[in-house]
Structure formats: structure tokens, C-alpha cells
Amino acid sequence: MSQEYKSFNEFWPIYLRAHQKPATRFCHYVATVVGIGCALGAIVFGVWWLVPLGIFLGYSIAVASHPLIEGNKALVGSHAVWAALSDLKMFVLAASGKLQAELVKHGIKEG
């Protein structure tokens, strides 16, 4: 049975701990770019099947990184919305150069 979290703020540090290795985070960044790129492609070109393709590819890349790189299980199974929001938050923090401070704030060392 999965852990129940009462809020996103409670979930967020757990999410970060599950993404300690830079390679895992990189896979999530790639997955986020693929997902957003497919969504934008669907809007711009009217090719709507790109949306489910982007979701499938993005989740596949991100979820596969956990057993292959991190050596854990992805949190997306029972926390899909919070996991997706966390992916976006992690991506924005990394792109803005603020992720390292967030890891330190939560006492998370890179694995």
C-alpha cells in the first residue's frame, strides 16, 4: 500500500528524495520537454494524437529512470497529479538554477 500524503508540501520532499541522482532528474527533464513539446505540436499543427503520445513517452522515460538509475520505484502510481506537478516544479527550479538550494533546504544529498 502506498503512503498517504496530506498535502503537496508534505509530498514534495519525498519526491525530491526519490530523485537524488542527477541522471534520474535529467531523464525527468527530458520527459517533461517531450510531453510539453508534443502538447505544443498538437496545438500548433492540429495533430491531436501527439498529446497521448507525449504523455506515454514522457511517463515511460520518467518511470523507467527509477529502477534503471535511481534503484527505487516511481511515485506516480498513486500520486499521479502531485508527481506531475513535482516534475514541473523540479524542471522550473533546475532551469532557474534554484534546485540545488531546494535540495539543501530539505537535507537531500545527491546520490
Secondary structure as UniProt FT lines:
FT   HELIX           8..17
FT   TURN            18..19
FT   HELIX           22..45
FT   TURN            48..49
FT   HELIX           50..65
FT   HELIX           66..70
FT   TURN            75..78
FT   HELIX           80..95
FT   TURN            96..97
FT   HELIX           99..105
FT   TURN            106..107
//
